[in-house]
Amino acid sequence: MFKRFKRSEHERVKELLSAYIDGELSMEEAALVEKHLRECSACTQDLETLRQTVNLVRQLPVISPPRSFTISHLMVPKRPWAWGYVYLRGATALAALLLIVLLAGDLGFQYLWAPRMAALAPEPMALEATVEAPETEIEMPVPPTRETLDQVEAQKVEETPAPLAEATPPAERLGAALPSPEPTPTPELVAAVEPSLPSPVPEGLTYAGERAERFFALLPTLRLLEGALLGAFLILGGATALVKWRRMVSQY
Amino acid sequence: MKRTEEATLIAAARQGDTQAFDQLVRLYQSAIYNAAYRILGDEDAASDATQDAFLSAYRAIGKFRGGSFKGWLFRIVTNTCYDQLRRKKRQPTTSLEAVYLDSTPPWAENEEPEEYALRQELGRIIQQGLTTLPSEQRIALVLSDIQGLSYQEIAEVMGTSLGTVKSRLSRGRASLRDYLLAQGELLPPRYRLKVEGHA
């Protein structure tokens, strides 16, 4: 029992010797070590060799670093234009994108939309003319459907002058079939209808024509905008390239 | 350097002033390099670890919350050394003997050639002894006996308790002592450990 106690104390003191050398033990621990050292020659010897070891390590001279470890030459200096570069790049990309969209729209209108509109123009114009006819002839009691039929018939009559004399009877026949208050259209009515017949190039602007016209009216402004965007793109692109070049130069 | 001067330099370095940080580097590079050298046992590896540690310190200086700046640097360099030791363990390329034969530590100047040779031999053997220790014990021993840090400072640097520091240091010193005793005749006579009952 006593031996076991002494052994555990011996082991404990052996572990405390290192801190004892450094004066890092509590009063109680230091007292325990000192008491044990008076009784244990092995621990006294351990303490001595441990002290010599620590002294030897402490004698190691300070080694001069082989070089300087300063960092300024390794670091890319903080550039005040770092964020400016990001914004410039973004603005250049935006200008380029807008320019592309605008040019694509412009070219698309000129070479795709405008010719298509020109090709399609007569048909919608004719339809619009037939629809507009009742508006111009408000006094006419004939509904638009009837009007259309009349116009078609009238057109046929115009195209084929030979049966000109028959032009009136079908009109009369159709007029009679319709539930209008005046079953037989008067020659004045026919005469009123005739001026509203569609012409291949309408004098007034149709809806599609208006759109095209409006677009063409906008063309100078569009070109101005394109020019401004091109200028902005060139200036921004140049500034971006310059800043990038400065960044690269400052890096080396 | 006064503490206020150090604080001024740290504040400037926080604002990105590399020149101010360089002054701090010049102040502590010797201590940091020596610690790295004793932990890693190789000049090139120590140089790399020291440079990495200072770069890391510069990048993380915003996280420095006051206290001992030197202690903070020691913490960074010991972590860097841990990483290097782990990598070295994974890829053992050079034998320990080759490392020590190749590396000639630059000793202090103004020293007699004979004294220089003896101390070089002592340093080589102690360094070999240090390398035999587990990395935690080695770091504790280097910080305590070479860098002169207190137990409390070592605990902060290593991020551990005082009790663990005591234990690591005790075991490390005992192992180094046993290693030096085992070297016996290899040590220069004046540096041999004197054991009672032996010459």
Interface residues (C-beta under 8 A of the other chain):
Chain A: K14 E15 L16 L17 S18 A19 D22 E24 S41 Q45 D46 E48 T49 L50 Q52 T53 V54 L56 V57 R58 Q59 L60 P61 V62 I63 S64 P65 P66 R67 S68 F69 T70 I71 S72 L74 M75 P77 K78
Chain B: G16 T18 Q19 F21 D22 V25 R26 Q29 S30 I32 Y33 N34 Y37 R38 E43 S47 T50 Q51 F54 L55 Y58 P105 P106 W107 A108 E109 R119 L122 G123 I126 L141 S144 D145 I146 Y151 K166 S167 L169 S170 R173 A174 L176 R177 L180 L181 Y191 L193 K194 V195 E196
